[in-house]
Amino acid sequence: MSEIKVPAMGESITEGTVSRWMVKEGDTVNQGDVLLELETDKVNIEISAEESGVLEKIIRQEGETVEIGETIGTLSAGAGGGSGASASQPAATEQKQASVPAPEAPTPPPAPVAAAADSSDSSKTASPSARKLARERGIELDQVQSKDPIGRVYQDDVKSHTTQAAAPSAPPAKAPAASPSAPASGGSTYTKPVERQRMSRRRATIAKRLVEAQQTAAMLTTFNEVDMTAIMDVRKRRKDKFKEKHEINLGFMSFFTKAVVGALKKFPTINAEIDGEDVVLKKYYDIGIAVSAKEGLVVPVVRDADRLGFAEIEKSIADLASKARSNTLALSDLQGGTFTITNGGTFGSLLSTPILNTPQVGILGMHKIQLRPVAIDAERMENRPMMYIALSYDHRIIDGSEAVRFLVTVKELLEDPESLLIEG
């Protein structure tokens, strides 16, 4: 028998949530087959069988939090393969199993069956840890209110029930106040429909880190606008040859990535991070590109962007975006990053304040391109494709004048792309 354990997943990840089991107890699996999917703060990871055999026991159920190195199931050698002894004597093994009426330690069945077997909580589906805690505290699971949308009881629900039960009871109210679901007088009662959903681990982590960024950094934002006429003209003239040669479209992100790298070289403090009382200046340019995925915003990183050409940047961004949307990003795709670019314009945002992707100290926000009247000189006005850009920065190490000049540099590079950005 072998144990199925939670593998190490990078130094920044210490736990995960069992998202779903791909196999059931008693199923035969081959070496390399995916057993379950584990959801972490950053990516979902598939855990595969290290040997062939039969899934004997599922210890941790879907929705439960598990730690690195924890045993979440067991696999016994069976018809699918396994150790030499089991493979050479399958008949003897089957005969031995058939002669034993029950194992010494009965395998706990899946949660719904366990619920039916316990007369005190026959109508509830609960995780094993919740059942254990309920037994220890003498609580009937039917009395525990679940926060899960499908009614599954978890350990935290049992703890909350214990706390509420221990609290002193309030004196009876003289007259109940009218509520939205109960009319003050007469008529039939009406409960307004709501749906409660448990946050995914990734969404909860995103929420936590965004709040931490606002609480720990002295974050300010400066704005400017870019005349996109020159870039749009370059794309119009070169897009066909570019795609024919490189088999990728010439988008806007490569221009912005190049402009950001050029500005970071002039203002190195914006390509840094704070470590205690030290400022760590990074002499490389790994640019994070924010991508909206089903589970929330992720920021895969384009490595060594200063060494890449336009086509290489476009291909790298396209590949990372595809992985993000198919939930196949690796941890290495997300780690590091010295500066981030986020494009709210793809959703129609005209102006916004991006939040820092800590420990980075700068993030550039792109927005929707919109035709606006622009004064060309004292006598002429023209409708130009304009974009507002925003730089959020950590004022602890970046002065306002430095942030403004950085953003002006980005603007100037974007408005003169042929001479300053395109190589060869």
N, C-alpha and C positions, 0 to 999 in steps of 0.2 A: 504494500500500500504506500502511496506517496501523497504528500500534502500539497494542496494548491495554495500558494502564498501570494500576497500582494508584493509585486516587485518594486525595487527602488526606481523612482521616476524623476530624479533630479533633486539637487540639494534644496530647492525652494518648495518642494512638495513633500508633505509628511503624511497626508491622508487622502482618501478619496471616498466616493460613494458608489456602491454597487448599482449600476444603472440597469442592467438586465442580464439574466443568464440565458445563454443561447441553447443550452442543453438542460435536460431534466435528470433527476436521480434515476439511475438504472440505464441511462443511455450509453451506448458504446461509442467511444471516440478514438480517433487516430492521432498520432503525434503531429502536432502543428495545428490541429483543429482549434477554432476559437471557442473558448468555454464561456466567457462572459465579457461584458464591456464595463469598464470602470471609469466613472466621471471624476475628473480632478478640477482644480481651480482653472487650469489653462486648456487642457485638451482631454478628449476621451481616449482611453487606451484599451486595446483588446488584449486579454490574457489568454494565451494558447496552452494547450496540453503539452507538457514536456515529454510525455510518453503515451503510448496507446494503452487503452484499458476501458474500464467502466466507471462512470461517475457514481461513486458510492454514496456520497453524502454532501449536501449543500449546508454549510455551517452558517454563512451570513447571507441573509435574504436581500432581495432588491430593495433599495431605499436606505439600507443601513450604511453607516459610516465605518470605514475600516482604515487601519493604519499600516504603514509600510512594514512588511515582514509578517503580518498577521495571517494565520491560516484561515481560509474562507471556504475550503472544501477538501474532500479527499478523493483520490483516484486509485482504484485497485486494478491490478493487471487482469486482463480478461481476454476475450476473443479477439479484440482489436490489436493485441500485441502484448508488450510489457516485458517483465523480467524473464530470464531464461527458465527459471523453475516453473513459473506459471504457464509459459508457452509449451514446455515439454510435457506437462502433466495436466492438461485441461480437464480430462475426464475425472481424474482423482479429485481435482479441486471442486468440480461441479457436484460430485458424489458427496464430498465432505460438507458442502454448503447445504445440500438437500437433506442431509441427516440431522442437521442442527435446527431445532424448531425455532429458535430466536437467537440473535446475537447477544453477547453479554451486556452490551450497552445499546439499547434499542435506538435505531436511527430516527431522529425526529422527522416526521413527514412534513411536507410543505405546509405553510401557515394555515390555509383554509381547512385542511384535514385536522390539524392540531386543534383548531377552534372547535370542530365538531366533537372531538374526543373529550373535551373538557366541559363538563356540565355547567360549570360556573360562568363560562364565557362563550357559550355556544354560538352566539350571533356576531361575534367580533373576529376580525382578521387582525393578527398582531405579529410583530417581529419577535423572534425568540428572546431577545434581551428584554423586551417589554413584558413578555409572559413571565420571565424569571423574576423581574422586579415586582410584578403584581402579586406573584405567589409569596415572595418574601414579605411583602407588606400587607398581605391579607386583603387585597383589593380585587373585586370582581370586574373583569374587563368590560362587561356590559355597562358599567357605571362611568367608564372613562370616556371623556369627549375627545375625539380625534380631530387634529388639524389637517389631516390628509384629505384631499378631494375625493378619494375613493373609500374613505373610512378606515384605512389601516391604522392601527394603534402602534405608536413608537414609544421608546423609552422616555422621551421628553414629555409625552402626553401623560404617562403614568406619574412622573414627577410633579407635573402641574396639578394633577388631580389630588395628589397627596398634600401639596401646599394649600390648595383651596379647602380641602377637608379639615386641615389643621387650623385654618383661620377661624377666629371667633365669629359666630353667626350674628348677622345684623338684626336689629329690632324690626318687627314687622311694620311694613309701611301702612299708613292710614288709608291711602287711596292710590292705586297705581296710576302713573302718569300715562297720558296717551302716547303711543308710539307709532312710527310710520306704518308698522305692520298690523296695528290694531286700531280701528276707528274709535273715537272718543265716545260715541253713542250710537247704538243701533247698527244695523247692516251686518253683512257677512265680513268676517276677518279676511285680510289679504296679506300674504307674505310676499314681500318684494323679492324677486329672484336674484340670487347672487351666486357666484362661482368662486370658490377658494382654491388657489393653486399654490403648491409648495414651490419656493424659489429653487431653481437649479443651483447646484454648487457654484457653477461659473457665474451666474447672474448675481448670487449673493456675494461672491468675491469681488466682482466688478463694483458693486454698490459700496462695499467696505473700503476698497482702495480709492474710489473717487472721493469719498468723505474724508479719508485720511489725507489725501492730497490737498484738499481745501483747508484741513485743520493744521497741517504741519508746514506747508509752504506759504511764503508771503507772495501769493499769486496776484499778478496784475496782467492786464491785457492792453495792447496797443493795436490800433487799426490803421489800415491804409487801403488804397484801391489800385488795381492794375488795369491798364489798357491792354486788352488781349488781342488787339488788331494784328500786331506783328506775328504772334504765335499762330493765330488762326490762318494768316496768310502763308506762313511757312508750311503748316500742315496741309493746306489746300494744294500747294505747289509740289510738295514732296511725298505726300502720303502714298501715292500709287507705286512710285519707285521704291520707297522705303519698304512697303509690304512685299513687293516682288522680290526684293533682295533679302529681307530678314524674316519674312513669313510671320510678321506681327504688325499690328496697327501702331501708328505713331500717335500716342495719346498725349494728354496734358501732364500726366504724373511724371513722365521722364523730364519734362521741362522744369517742373517745380522741384524735383529731386536734385537736378543739376544746379538750380538757382540756390537752393538751401545749402548745398555743399559749398558753393562758392562764397556764400555769406558767412557760413560757419568758419571758414578758413580765415576770414577777416576779423571775426569776433569769437575767439576760441572759448571764452567763458560760457557761451551759450551751448557749447558742446562738452559740457562738464557735468559733474554731480557733486553733492556735498556728502562728505564722510566724516561725521563728527565735527571737528573744527577745521578740517582740511577740505580744500577744493581739489578734486581730481580732474585734471584736464586731459581729455582723451584725444589722442593724435590719430585717430581713425574715424571713419564716418559710416556707421551702421545705422541706416535710416529706417525707422519703423513706419509702416504704412497701415493706418487703421482700416479695418475691413469689417463690415457688418455681416455677421453670420446669424444663424437661427438662434443660437444660445446667447447671443449678445456680441458686443464689440470685442474683436481681437486685434492684436497689433503684431503681425509677422514682420520680420526684419530683412531688409535688403542689405546684404553684407558688402562692405568695402565699396560703397556707392561711388566714391571718388575715382575708382579705377575702372568703372563700367562705362560703356558707351550707351547711347540712347536705346538701341535695340536690346542690349543686355538688361537694362533697367526695366524696359517694358515687358520682356519675357519673364524676368524674375517676379515682377508684380503680378502678372497674369497667373503664373504658377502658384504663387502664395495665395492669391484670392480664390483660385479654384480649390486648393486644399482646405482653405477656411470654410468654404461653403459646403464641401463634402465631408467636413469634420475629420480630415486626415492630416492635419498639421502635426508635426513632431515638436517635442519640447525645444529642440535646437532651433526651430524656425521662429520661436517666440522669445528666446532668451537674449539678454543684452539689449542693444539699441542705445544710441547716443542722442537721438533727436527723433521726433515723431511728426508726421504729416497726416492730417485728417481732412477728408473732403465731404463736408455736409452738403455741398452743391448738388451731389448726385440725387439727393432727396428733395431738392428745391429750396434749401436754406439760403436766405439772402445775407444773413449776418448772425453770427453766434460767437460765444466765448468758449473756446475749447479748454478742457481741464487737463492739467499736467499729467503725464504718464510717468509718475515717480519711479525711480529716483532721478529721472531726467529733469532738466530745469527749463526746457523750452519745447513748445509745440506750436506748429503752424496750422491754422485753419483756413481751408479753401472754401469758397462759396459759389453760388450760382452765377453763371455769366448772363448778364442782362444788358440789353441795349439801353443806353442812357445818353442824353444830350451832354456833350462835352465842349467846353470853350477851347477852340484851336488857337485863336489869338483874339485880339480886342474886337475883331469884326466878324469872326466866323464861328459858327456852332456846327457840330456834327454829331450824329448818333454813332456811338462807339460801343463795342462789346466790353463791358466793364465787369470786374470782379472785386468784391471786397475781400481782403485777406486780414487775418488776425494772428497776432503772436501773443500767446500767454507765456509768462516767464516768472521765474522765482526771483523776487526782488531782494532776497537775502544776499545773492552774489552778483546779480545783474542790475546795473543802474538803468534808470528809465531812458537816459540818452543813448545808452548802448543798445537797448532793445529797439528804440525808434530807428537808429541808424542801421541796425541789422535788417529791419523790415524794409527800409528804403532801398537797401542794397538788393534784397530779393526782388523788389519791384523793378529796379533799374535793369537787372539781369533779364527778367522776364520780358521787359518791353524792348530789349535789343537782343533777341535770341541768336541771330545768325553770327554776330561778331563775338559774343561772349560765351555762348553755350555750345554751339554745334562744332564738333571737331572734324576737320577735314572735309 
